[in-house]
Amino acid sequence: MALVEQGIYTVMSFLCRTVFIYSLGKTYLGFSGLFSDILTLLSLAELGVGTAILYSMYKPTAKGDHKQVAALLNLYKKVYNTIGVIITIVGFALTPFLKYLISDIPDMPEIPVIYILYLLNTTASYFFIYKKSILITDQKSYVASLTYICTTTLQNLLQIVFLLTTHNFIIYLLIQIACTLANNIIISVYVDRHYSYLKQYKDEQLCKKDKQVIYNNVKAMFVSKLSSAVVTSTDNLLISKFVSTIVLGLYSNYTLFTTMFRTILSKIFEALTGSVGNLVALESSDRVYKTFRKIWFVNFWLVSFSCAALFALVNPFITLWVGESYLLEERVVFIVCLNLYMRLIRNTFLTFNDTYGMFKQLKPKCIAEAIINLTVSLLFVGPMKMGIYGVLLGTFVSNITTNFWYEPYLLFKKFGVSLRKYFLLFGEYILLTAISAGTMFWVCNYVITLSGWIGFILKVAVTCICINLFYIVVFARTDEFKYFLKIVKAKIKR
């Protein structure tokens, strides 16, 4: 269901983005990326409370302990209502300072209105979304998924119609707010009808001990959450401030594809690693390490193929889709794909480190990553005048100096295996990815000269066949490949 939901969301978002670009242009595209990231940083006020409470709800839900579930949900509601108010107030207070984050755009009186509508769309969820948690813990998340698919599809259809007829960004955002509210209200009504005990225990409170458990979990997660927000959200702010808000709009088209790959690959990976917790708890370190190697190999194949294909095909696609004026230079495309690879190749390490409960050990790394990312990106984009390439290169530097070695260090220490094996494997994987990406970029941009959509389809077919055939030849005799083949055959039989 999750992949179906993501597939529908991706298709509808892409159609809506296409109409958006042709109706409103690069400037409003830049506003969309900038304001979304400002609100992502404001959402740090959430502190990870939602995840901590959700984690605490699984056990009482499974046991049918309605009082405890209601008490947790009451806390969730109280906290999220407070957070919603705080974000709204702070968000409004930031309105006069927007001009300092926007560059290369003439004065537009509607900018504060656009920002406030983005703010309201974000805060609207905080006053309802807590009820969704009970559907997740009661294994009925399909209800929330179905509701989301319906409201998002309706939202995109209405936005497309009104963009084509009015070319008005304000109406576009009002539709988004209305559909966000509709989604949350439908889920709220469903939960009220099917979980009537929540009304019965509406004044139930958690005991001090349970609150302390949640507080400890929040403390463990907050540093990681802060680091992630700084690394992922400050890039857009720096690009808008020091480069150009219009360039940010161009970059947002590339992040549309990287986000799509991240989400789809993460969902596939989650399906592959569902039993890692039991494996770690019950098996020997040697057995866990061998399984880790196989899962990392599968992750490498999927990530390497995706990033190499993106590097080879993204500019030809954007040229056909919206025109050459929306292209970023090749070195920027390279660093976009490299950062995507460095992020996704970590999936296996993140899963195993989480299973081993390495939250405390990872705190220093998270802090260092955030500081290095912001410092180096500012240095590259400011004094060194490296533009958008410098901002993205700063992200790569923060990754290679922290995540690249520290997460494997913790994990291989647990396995009792030399870190040298990790470096050798990583070197092999990155070399193969570079060969695949470089070769297919050359073939798609300089060898296949057939133009138009037919030429692009040919490039897609050649890329998919050649990369996978190359990896089959290289890995055909390995245990990891046989494991991958077994997974593929199992999925096909279903």
N, C-alpha and C positions, 0 to 999 in steps of 0.2 A: 504493500500500500504506500509505503514511504517513497519508493522509486516512482510509482505512478503519479503520486502527488507532485514530486519534483519535476517529472517529465511534463506534466500539464502546466505547471507554474513556469517552467523554462520557455516552453513554446509561446504561451500567452505573454510573458514578459518581453520576449524577443519581438513579437508582433507589435506590442504597444510601444517598445523602444523605437522601432522602425518608424511608426507614425509620428512619434514624439520628435525625432530628429528632423524629419521632412516638414513638420508643422512649425516647430519652435526653434530649431537650430542649436548651435554649439553653446551659446551663452547659458541658456536654461539647463542644458545638460551639465554644465559646470556647477551651477547652483545646486542641482540635485545631489551631486557627489559631495560638495562642501557641506551642505546643511545636514546631510545624513551622517557624516562623520562627526560633526559638532555634537549631534544628539547621541551618537554612540559613546562619546566621551562623557557626556552628562549622565548617561545610563550607568556609569560606574557607581552612582549613588546606590544602586541596587546591591552592590557588595558581594553578590553571590548568595544572598539570602534565599532566593527562590530555589536554587539548586539544593541548598542545604536542607530546606524544609521538605522539598520533594523527596530527597533521599530518606528522610525520617518517616515519610508517610507509607513507604512500601510495606514494612512489617505490620503495622496496625491494620492496614487495608487487607492484607492477606489473612490476618487473624479475625477479621470482622469486628475489630475494636472501634465501634462507631464514635464513642466519646473521644478517644485519642485522635482519630482522623479529624473530627470536627474542631477539636482544640488546636490542632496544627493549622487547619484551614483558617480558623479565626485569627491566628497569629499572622499567617500569610496575608490575609486581607488587611489587617491593621498596618503591617509593615509596608505593603505595596501602596496603600492609600497615602501613607506619609511620604513615601518616595515619589509618588505621582505629583503631590503638592510641591515638594522640594524642587523637582526637575522643572515643573511649570514656572515657579518663581525665579529660579536661577536662569532658566531659559529666556524668560522675558527680560531679565536684568542684563543679559548679554546683547540684546538687540542693538543698542547704540554703538556697539564695538564691531559690528559686522563689517563695516567699511574698511577696517584694518586687515581683514582676511581676504578681501576681494581685490584683484588687480586686473588691469588691462580691459576694463569694462566701463563704459560711460555711466554716469549717474542714472539710476533707474528708481523712481519713487516707490515702485511696488516691491522692492527687495525685502523690507521689513515684514510686509504682509505675507510674502511667500515663506519666509523663515518661520513666522508664527504659525502658519498652517502646518508646516512640517513638524513643529514643536507639538501642536495639538494632536496630530496624528500619532505621535510617539506616546504622549502622556495618556491618551484615551485608553490605551491597553492596560495601563497599570491599575485602573479601577475595576477591571473585570477579570483579567487573565488568571488570577489566582485559582478560579474554579476549574480551569483546564487541567490543573495538576491531579485532581481526583480521577479524571478520565485516564490519565497516563498510568497512575499507580494501580488502577482497577482494570488495566489492560483493555481499555476501550478508547485508545487514542485514535482509532479509525473514525470515531464520531467527529473529533476535532479536525482530522485530516479532510474528511468529506465536506465539512462545513467550510473549511479554508479553501478547498478547491472550488466550491460553488461561489463563494463570495469574491474570491480573487478573479475567477473567470468573468463574473458579472462586472467587477470593477474595471478590468482591462477592456472589456467590450464597450462599456459606457465611456471610458476615457478615449478610446479610439474614435468613437462616434463624435464626441464633443471636440476632440482635437481637429478632426477633419472639417467639422462645421463651424467652429468658433475660433480655433487657434488660440485658445485662452488657457494659460497655465493655472490661473486661480481656480477655474472650474475643474480642471484636471485634479487639483489637490483637494478640493471640496468633495469630489467623488471618492477619492482615496480615504478621506476621513470618514465619510458616511459608510463605506463598505467595511472599514476597520471596526467601527462601532457595531455594525450589523453582525459581523462575525463573532464579536465578543458577547453581544446580547443573546444571540442564538445559543451559544454554548452555555451561558449563564442560566437561561430558561431551561435548557435540557437538564443541567445538573440539578436545578431546584426541583424539577419534576421527578427525577429518577433517584435522587438521594435526599428523601424527605427528612431523614434524621438530622441533617445539617441545620434545619430550622429548629428542630427539637433541642439541639445542643448549641444554639447560637451564642450562648454566653459562656461556654466551656473554656477553661484556661489551662495552659500547660503548667506542669509543676516546675520548680526551679531547676531541678536536675536535667530535665529534657531541654529547657531553654539553654542551659550551659553547653550541652552537647551540640546544639545548633550553632551557638556562638563560636565554639571551637572549630567546627567545620567551616564556618564563614571566614575565620582568621586564616585557616589553611589555604583557602581558595582565593582570597582577595588579592594577594601579591601576584599570583599567576594571571588573574583576571585583569589587573592593572597593567601588567607588562604586555599582555596581548592587545589591550586597547591602545596603548601607547605605540606599539609597533605597527598595528594595522590601521589606526585611525589618524595618526599625525601626518602620515605621508600626504594625504589629500589636503590637509591644512597648509602644509609647507609648500606644496605645488601651487595652490591658489594664491598664497601670500607672496612667494618669492619668484614664481615663474609666470603663471597666468591662469585665471579662472577658466578661460577658454581652452587652454591646454589640458586642464583638469577634466573638462568635458570630453575631450578626445580620449584621454586616458581611461575614463569611465567605461568606454566601449570595450576596452581590453579587459578591464576588471569584470565586466559582465561575463566574459568567457572563463576567466580564471575562477570566479566564484562558482560558476556552473560546474566546472571540473572538480573543484574542491568538494562541493556538496555531493555530487554523484559518486565520486570515488570514496568519500567518507562513509556514505551509506552502504556501498558495496563492501568496504573494509569492515564495517560494524557487523555485517552478516557473516563475515569470515572468522571474526574473532570473538564470537559470543561465548565460547567455552574456555577462554583464556584464564578466567578466574579459577575455575575448577582445576585446570592444568597446573597452575602455580601452587595451589593449595595441596594437591595430592601427589604430584610427580617429583622426581629427583631433578636437581639443577641441570644435569646432563640432558635429560629428556626434554626439559623446558627449553634449553638452548637449541636443541635440534629442531624443535617445533618452531621456535622463533626464527631460525634461519629460513625455514620453508615459507613462513608467513611473510617475512621481509622480502623474500624473492618474488612472491606474488605481488606484493605491494610495489616493488621496484618495477616489475613488468608493466603494470597498469599505469604507474606514474610516469615512467620513462616514455612509454608510447604516447600518452596524452600530451606531455610537454614537448616532445619532439614534433608531434603532429601539429600542435598549436603554433610552434615557432615557424614551421614550414608553410602553414595554410592561413594564418590569421590575417596577414596583410592582403593576400589575394582575395580573401573573402570580404574584408572591409571595403576594398576597392569596388567590388561588384555590388555590395550592399548599399553603401552610402556615398561612395566616391573617394578619390585620392586625397581630397582636402581634409579627410578625417584620419589620415594615416600618421603614425608616429615613426620616427626614424628607426632603422634596423637595430642599432645598438640598444635603443630603449626596449624594443620588442624582445631582444635577447635577454636583457636583465629582468624583464617581466616574467619570462618563461623560466629563467634560472631561479628566481625567488620562489616561483610556484613549485619547482622541483625540490628545492631545499626545504620547503614547508611540508610538502606531501610525503617525501621520503622518510620523514620523522614519524609518520602515523604508527608504525609498528613499535617504535621506542616509547611513544606517548602512551599507548595502550598497555604495554608491559610495565612501565614505570608506575602508572596509575594503579595497576593490579597489585603491585608490590607495596603500594602506599608510600611512594617517595615524595609526598607533598612538601615535607619539611626540608628535605635535602635539595629540592629544586628551587627553593625560595631565593637563595643568593644568585642563582643563574637567571631567574626571572628579572630581578632588580638590575643586574648587570646588563642584560639584553636591552631593557628599556632605556637605560642611561646611554649606552653605546649607540643605539639606534638614533636617538634624538640628537646627541652631540655630533656624531659623524655626518648625519644628514644635513644638519645646520651648517657644518663646516663646508661640505661639498656644494650646497646650494647657495650659501652666502658668500664668504670670502673667495672661494674657488670658482664661483660662477658656472657650475656644471649643469645647471638646469634640472629638469625632471630626471635625467639620467643620474645625477648626483644624489637626489633624494632616494631613488630606488637602490642605488649602489650602497647607500648608508644602511638600508635594511639588510642587504646581503652581508655586509661587514659585521653587523650585530649578530647575524645568524651564524656565520662561520667562526666567530670568536667565542661563542657561548654554546648554543644548541648542538652544533656540529660535533663537538667532542665531549661535552659534559653529560648529556643524556646517555650516550653509549657507555661512557665511563662508569656511571652508576649501575647500569644494567649488566655490563660485562663483569663487573666486580661481583654482582650477585651470582652470575653464572659460573664464576671461577675461571673465566677465559681471558687470555691476554687481549688487551685493547688493540694490539697490532693486527689481529685478525679482522677487526672491524675496519681499520684503515685500509687494509688490502682489499676487502670486499667492496667498500665504498669507492675506492679507486677504480676497481673493475667496473662497477655499475655506472659511475659518472663518465668513464671513458666510452663505454658502449652507448650511453645516451648522447654524448657529444658527437660520436660517429654517425648515429642515426639522425640526429637533428641537423647536423651540418650537411650530410648527404642529401636528405630530403628537401632542405631549404634550397640547395643548389638545383636539384631536379625540378622542384615546383616553380622556382623563380627564373631559371635560366635555360632549362632543357625543354620542358613542356611549354611550347609557345602558343598552343591553341587557346584562344581567348573566350570570354563569355562563360556562362554557367556550365556549358558542356565541358569546356576546358577545366573548370574548377572541379567538377565531378570526377574527371579523369585523374586530377591531382590527388583528390581524396582517396580514390581507389588504389592508386599506385603507392601512396604513403602507407595506407593500412596494410597492404599486402607485403610491401618491402620490409617495413620495420619488424613486423611479427615473424616473417620468414627468416630474417637475419637473426632474431633471438632464438628461434627454433633451432637453427643450424648451430649456434653457439652453445646452447644449453641442453640439447636433446638428450644427452646421456647422463645428466645430473639427477640426483634424487629430488632436488627442489622442483625441477621441471616435471617430473613424474607426479609429484604432489599437485602441482598446478593443473596438469592434464586431468587428474582424478576429479578435481573440483569442477572443472569445465564440463566433463562428461556427466557428472551428477546433476549439474544445473540443466543441461540439455535434456536428460531423461525426465526431469520434472515437467 
